[in-house]
């Protein structure tokens, strides 16, 4: 019988995304590990959602001294509660906590890398540079895609034994109980479940929508997620006169019901994807998916079996979306294939066991 490890999952802000959802659900469902879960941010969308799920989110932010004070509070909590491992999800806090550990005793650190940092964006370039120096202060890295692991090995110089790949998992029981959202339209519903940001590709995706609605007027596109571009997407929709076809519905706490009510899900991300939870949830509720063939996306979607992996051009994605809009039988077949894949490979139980095995290996 192995000793139960105490693990603090520490997020870097108060917002909610796929990483926060999948890891929070894992913590709630796993009895083999004593999980504590918190954020160095303040109360917000994630803490409210976590409370609604029956969790007890710990809020380390909101006090004095900003990031420094929040990180010190997390380290004090870890000491007082005899935490064995801090599982850090967020670059800012991972840097601060390792710098502080030079002066303060701390438990082991594990970094959760939930995106593929292989682009030339300022964040990715800074991440790669800093990690080359601070990697010695991290006991282990967990990525959620092989594409991300390859980036870490090639650009940071990590040993393969120091990086594990654990895909996001979904709770099939929760998916089975979901009530599909009623969009109150007779049109085909295409859902884009992604926060509005440059990386997620909403504005370029409008080019594709323009092509589709030239021949298909029985389709409605819904952009679901918080706006990180200060209204840019909405202004572009208005400029192109696409308001009858494109609807921005913001962040939805019951996002899964919106996914279940869609005819298909599209993720037009341009770079930086790991293992998008939204795609797994779509497949789990028998909704086929379409995305560009980037990063870890191809590790989820089997092309022409449960969805389409598209080349980075408008014609390819446009054609594949139209195939699914036009054929209910194709949507049904791909949806069934996708759900079976999730049951076989991407469950919350598998995700929890793989994490547990890593915690036990870090003696």
C-alpha positions as CSV (number, residue, x, y, z in Angstrom):
1,X,0.0,0.0,0.0
2,X,1.6,3.3,-1.1
3,X,1.3,6.5,1.0
4,X,-1.3,9.0,-0.2
5,X,0.3,12.1,-1.6
6,X,-1.1,15.6,-0.9
7,X,-1.1,17.7,-4.1
8,X,-1.9,21.4,-4.4
9,X,-3.1,22.2,-8.0
10,X,-2.3,25.9,-8.4
11,X,-3.7,28.0,-11.2
12,X,-2.3,31.4,-12.2
13,X,-5.5,33.4,-12.6
14,X,-9.2,33.6,-11.9
15,X,-10.5,32.8,-15.4
16,X,-11.7,29.4,-16.6
17,X,-10.7,27.3,-19.6
18,X,-10.2,23.7,-20.6
19,X,-7.2,23.2,-18.2
20,X,-9.1,24.5,-15.2
21,X,-12.2,22.4,-16.0
22,X,-10.4,19.1,-16.6
23,X,-8.0,19.3,-13.7
24,X,-10.7,20.5,-11.3
25,X,-13.0,17.6,-12.2
26,X,-10.1,15.2,-11.8
27,X,-9.4,16.6,-8.3
28,X,-13.1,16.2,-7.4
29,X,-13.3,12.6,-8.6
30,X,-10.0,11.2,-7.4
31,X,-9.8,9.5,-3.9
32,X,-6.3,8.1,-4.3
33,X,-4.7,11.5,-4.0
34,X,-5.4,14.2,-1.4
35,X,-6.0,17.1,-3.8
36,X,-6.2,20.8,-2.8
37,X,-7.0,23.3,-5.5
38,X,-6.5,27.0,-5.6
39,X,-5.5,30.1,-7.6
40,X,-3.1,32.9,-7.0
41,X,-5.8,35.1,-8.6
42,X,-8.9,36.5,-6.9
43,X,-12.5,35.3,-6.9
44,X,-13.8,34.9,-10.4
45,X,-15.3,32.7,-13.0
46,X,-13.2,29.6,-12.0
47,X,-13.8,29.8,-8.3
48,X,-17.5,30.3,-8.8
49,X,-17.7,27.4,-11.2
50,X,-15.6,25.2,-8.9
51,X,-17.8,26.0,-5.9
52,X,-20.9,25.0,-8.0
53,X,-19.2,21.7,-8.6
54,X,-18.9,21.0,-4.9
55,X,-15.2,21.9,-4.7
56,X,-13.6,24.2,-2.1
57,X,-11.4,26.5,-4.2
58,X,-8.6,28.3,-2.3
59,X,-8.1,32.0,-3.2
60,X,-4.6,33.1,-2.6
61,X,-4.9,36.4,-4.4
62,X,-6.5,39.7,-3.4
63,X,-4.0,40.6,-0.7
64,X,-1.0,42.9,-0.6
65,X,2.1,42.7,-2.9
66,X,0.3,41.2,-6.0
67,X,1.9,38.1,-7.5
68,X,4.6,38.0,-4.8
69,X,2.1,38.1,-1.9
70,X,-0.2,35.5,-3.5
71,X,2.7,33.1,-4.2
72,X,4.0,33.5,-0.7
73,X,0.5,32.7,0.6
74,X,0.4,29.5,-1.5
75,X,3.8,28.4,-0.1
76,X,2.7,29.1,3.4
77,X,-0.5,27.0,2.8
78,X,1.6,24.2,1.4
79,X,3.8,24.2,4.5
80,X,0.9,24.3,7.0
81,X,-1.0,21.5,5.2
82,X,2.0,19.3,4.6
83,X,1.6,19.4,0.8
84,X,4.0,17.0,-1.0
85,X,3.7,18.4,-4.5
86,X,2.6,21.7,-6.0
87,X,1.2,21.2,-9.5
88,X,1.6,24.5,-11.2
89,X,-0.6,25.5,-14.1
90,X,0.5,28.9,-15.3
91,X,3.8,30.4,-16.4
92,X,3.8,33.5,-14.1
93,X,3.4,31.6,-10.9
94,X,5.8,28.9,-12.0
95,X,8.5,31.5,-12.4
96,X,7.8,33.3,-9.1
97,X,7.4,30.2,-7.0
98,X,10.8,28.8,-8.2
99,X,12.6,32.0,-7.5
100,X,11.1,32.1,-4.0
101,X,12.1,28.5,-3.4
102,X,15.7,29.6,-3.6
103,X,15.2,31.3,-0.2
104,X,12.2,29.4,1.3
105,X,11.8,25.7,1.8
106,X,9.2,24.3,-0.5
107,X,7.7,20.9,-1.6
108,X,8.4,19.4,-5.0
109,X,7.1,21.3,-8.1
110,X,5.5,19.9,-11.2
111,X,4.7,22.1,-14.1
112,X,1.5,21.5,-16.1
113,X,2.1,22.8,-19.7
114,X,-1.3,23.0,-21.2
115,X,-0.4,24.6,-24.5
116,X,2.3,24.1,-27.2
117,X,4.8,26.9,-26.7
118,X,6.4,26.5,-30.1
119,X,5.3,29.8,-31.8
120,X,7.2,33.0,-32.2
121,X,4.8,34.9,-30.0
122,X,6.4,37.0,-27.2
123,X,5.0,34.7,-24.5
124,X,6.3,31.5,-26.1
125,X,9.8,33.0,-26.8
126,X,10.0,34.3,-23.2
127,X,8.8,30.9,-21.9
128,X,11.4,28.9,-23.7
129,X,14.2,31.3,-22.7
130,X,13.3,31.3,-19.0
131,X,12.7,27.6,-18.8
132,X,16.2,26.8,-20.0
133,X,17.5,28.4,-16.8
134,X,14.8,27.5,-14.3
135,X,14.1,23.9,-15.4
136,X,16.5,22.6,-12.6
137,X,14.0,23.9,-10.0
138,X,11.2,21.7,-11.5
139,X,10.9,18.0,-10.5
140,X,8.7,17.1,-13.5
141,X,6.7,18.4,-16.4
142,X,3.3,17.2,-17.5
143,X,2.1,18.1,-21.0
144,X,-1.2,17.2,-22.5
145,X,0.0,16.4,-26.0
146,X,3.0,14.7,-27.6
147,X,3.4,17.8,-29.7
148,X,4.0,19.8,-26.6
149,X,6.5,17.3,-25.2
150,X,8.5,17.4,-28.4
151,X,8.7,21.2,-28.1
152,X,9.9,21.0,-24.5
153,X,12.6,18.4,-25.4
154,X,13.8,20.3,-28.5
155,X,13.7,23.9,-27.3
156,X,14.4,23.6,-23.6
157,X,16.6,20.6,-23.5
158,X,14.7,18.5,-21.0
159,X,15.4,14.9,-20.5
160,X,12.6,12.6,-21.9
161,X,12.3,11.0,-18.5
162,X,11.4,14.4,-17.0
163,X,8.3,15.0,-19.2
164,X,5.1,12.9,-19.2
165,X,2.2,13.2,-21.6
166,X,-1.3,13.0,-20.0
167,X,-4.2,13.8,-22.2
168,X,-7.2,15.7,-20.8
169,X,-10.1,13.5,-19.7
170,X,-13.8,13.8,-19.6
171,X,-16.4,12.4,-17.2
172,X,-18.6,10.2,-19.4
173,X,-21.2,10.0,-16.7
174,X,-21.6,13.8,-16.7
175,X,-21.7,13.8,-20.5
176,X,-24.4,11.1,-20.5
177,X,-26.6,13.3,-18.2
178,X,-26.2,16.6,-20.1
179,X,-29.3,18.3,-21.5
180,X,-28.6,19.8,-24.9
181,X,-29.1,23.5,-25.2
182,X,-32.1,24.6,-27.3
183,X,-30.7,27.3,-29.7
184,X,-34.3,28.0,-30.9
185,X,-33.4,27.9,-34.5
186,X,-34.2,25.6,-37.4
187,X,-30.8,26.2,-38.9
188,X,-27.7,24.0,-38.6
189,X,-25.8,25.1,-35.5
190,X,-22.0,25.5,-35.8
191,X,-20.4,26.2,-32.4
192,X,-16.9,27.7,-31.9
193,X,-16.2,27.0,-28.1
194,X,-13.1,29.2,-27.6
195,X,-12.3,32.4,-25.9
196,X,-12.1,35.3,-28.4
197,X,-8.4,35.8,-28.8
198,X,-5.9,36.3,-31.7
199,X,-4.6,32.7,-31.2
200,X,-8.0,31.1,-31.5
201,X,-8.5,32.6,-35.0
202,X,-12.0,34.0,-34.9
203,X,-11.4,36.9,-37.3
204,X,-9.8,34.7,-40.0
205,X,-12.6,32.2,-39.5
206,X,-15.0,34.9,-40.7
207,X,-13.5,34.5,-44.2
208,X,-14.8,30.9,-44.1
209,X,-18.2,31.9,-42.8
210,X,-18.5,34.4,-45.7
211,X,-17.9,31.6,-48.2
212,X,-20.3,29.2,-46.5
213,X,-23.2,31.6,-46.3
214,X,-23.0,32.5,-50.0
215,X,-24.5,29.0,-50.7
216,X,-25.9,28.0,-47.3
217,X,-28.3,30.3,-45.6
218,X,-29.7,27.6,-43.2
219,X,-26.7,27.8,-40.9
220,X,-26.0,29.7,-37.7
221,X,-22.5,30.2,-36.1
222,X,-22.1,30.8,-32.4
223,X,-18.9,32.0,-30.8
224,X,-18.9,30.9,-27.1
225,X,-16.2,32.3,-24.8
226,X,-15.0,35.4,-23.0
227,X,-13.9,38.3,-25.1
228,X,-10.1,39.0,-24.9
229,X,-10.0,41.3,-27.9
230,X,-12.1,44.2,-26.6
231,X,-14.9,43.9,-29.2
232,X,-12.7,43.4,-32.2
233,X,-14.5,40.2,-33.4
234,X,-17.9,41.8,-32.9
235,X,-16.9,44.9,-34.9
236,X,-15.6,42.7,-37.7
237,X,-18.8,40.8,-37.8
238,X,-20.7,44.0,-38.1
239,X,-18.4,45.4,-40.8
240,X,-18.9,42.3,-42.9
241,X,-22.6,42.4,-42.3
242,X,-22.6,38.9,-40.9
243,X,-24.9,39.6,-37.9
244,X,-27.7,37.4,-39.3
245,X,-25.3,34.4,-39.3
246,X,-22.8,34.9,-36.4
247,X,-23.7,35.3,-32.8
248,X,-21.3,36.0,-29.9
249,X,-22.8,34.5,-26.8
250,X,-19.9,35.1,-24.3
251,X,-18.8,32.8,-21.6
252,X,-21.4,30.1,-20.6
253,X,-21.1,28.3,-17.3
254,X,-23.1,25.4,-18.8
255,X,-20.8,25.2,-21.9
256,X,-21.3,21.4,-22.2
257,X,-25.0,21.9,-22.9
258,X,-24.2,24.3,-25.7
259,X,-21.8,21.8,-27.2
260,X,-24.3,19.0,-27.0
261,X,-26.9,21.1,-28.8
262,X,-24.7,21.9,-31.7
263,X,-24.6,20.1,-35.1
264,X,-20.9,20.4,-35.3
265,X,-18.0,22.1,-33.4
266,X,-15.2,24.0,-35.1
267,X,-12.0,25.1,-33.5
268,X,-10.2,27.5,-35.8
269,X,-7.1,28.0,-33.6
270,X,-4.0,29.1,-35.5
271,X,-1.3,27.8,-33.1
272,X,-0.6,26.9,-29.5
273,X,-3.1,24.1,-28.9
274,X,-2.4,21.2,-26.6
275,X,-5.3,18.8,-26.0
276,X,-8.5,21.0,-26.2
277,X,-11.1,19.8,-23.7
278,X,-13.8,21.3,-25.8
279,X,-13.0,18.9,-28.6
280,X,-13.1,16.0,-26.3
281,X,-16.4,17.0,-24.9
282,X,-17.8,17.4,-28.4
283,X,-16.7,13.9,-29.4
284,X,-18.0,12.6,-26.1
285,X,-21.6,13.8,-26.8
286,X,-21.4,12.6,-30.4
287,X,-20.8,16.0,-32.1
288,X,-18.3,15.8,-34.9
289,X,-15.4,18.4,-34.9
290,X,-13.5,20.4,-37.5
291,X,-10.1,22.0,-36.8
292,X,-6.8,22.9,-38.4
293,X,-4.1,20.2,-38.3
294,X,-1.9,21.9,-35.7
295,X,-0.1,20.9,-32.5
296,X,-1.9,18.3,-30.4
297,X,-5.2,18.6,-32.3
298,X,-4.2,15.7,-34.6
299,X,-3.7,13.5,-31.5
300,X,-7.5,13.9,-30.8
301,X,-9.2,14.0,-34.2
302,X,-9.0,11.0,-36.6
303,X,-9.3,12.6,-40.0
304,X,-12.5,11.6,-41.9
305,X,-13.5,9.2,-39.0
306,X,-14.7,11.5,-36.2
307,X,-14.0,14.8,-37.7
308,X,-11.8,16.7,-40.2
309,X,-8.2,17.9,-39.8
310,X,-7.9,20.8,-42.2
311,X,-4.9,22.4,-44.0
312,X,-4.3,26.0,-43.0
313,X,-6.4,27.5,-45.8
314,X,-9.9,28.7,-46.1
315,X,-11.0,26.4,-48.9
316,X,-10.1,23.2,-47.1
317,X,-11.9,24.1,-43.9
318,X,-14.9,25.6,-45.8
319,X,-15.3,22.4,-47.8
320,X,-15.2,20.1,-44.7
321,X,-17.7,22.2,-42.8
322,X,-20.0,22.1,-45.7
323,X,-19.8,18.3,-45.9
324,X,-21.0,18.0,-42.3
325,X,-23.7,20.7,-42.7
326,X,-25.1,18.9,-45.8
327,X,-25.2,15.3,-44.3
328,X,-27.0,14.3,-41.2
329,X,-25.8,10.7,-41.8
330,X,-22.2,11.8,-41.9
331,X,-22.6,13.8,-38.6
332,X,-24.2,10.8,-37.0
333,X,-21.5,8.3,-38.0
334,X,-18.6,10.6,-37.1
335,X,-20.3,11.5,-33.8
336,X,-20.7,7.8,-32.9
337,X,-17.0,7.2,-33.8
338,X,-15.9,10.1,-31.7
339,X,-17.8,9.0,-28.6
340,X,-16.3,5.6,-28.8
341,X,-12.8,7.0,-29.1
342,X,-13.3,9.2,-25.9
343,X,-14.6,6.1,-24.0
344,X,-11.5,4.2,-25.0
345,X,-8.8,6.8,-24.6
346,X,-9.9,10.1,-22.9
347,X,-11.8,9.4,-19.7
348,X,-11.3,11.2,-16.4
349,X,-10.4,7.9,-14.7
350,X,-7.5,7.4,-17.1
351,X,-6.3,10.9,-16.6
352,X,-6.5,10.6,-12.8
353,X,-4.6,7.3,-12.6
354,X,-1.8,8.6,-14.8
355,X,-1.4,11.7,-12.5
356,X,-1.5,9.5,-9.5
357,X,1.3,7.3,-10.8
358,X,3.5,10.3,-11.4
359,X,2.9,11.6,-7.8
360,X,3.9,8.2,-6.4
361,X,7.0,8.1,-8.5
362,X,8.2,11.5,-7.1
363,X,9.7,10.3,-3.8
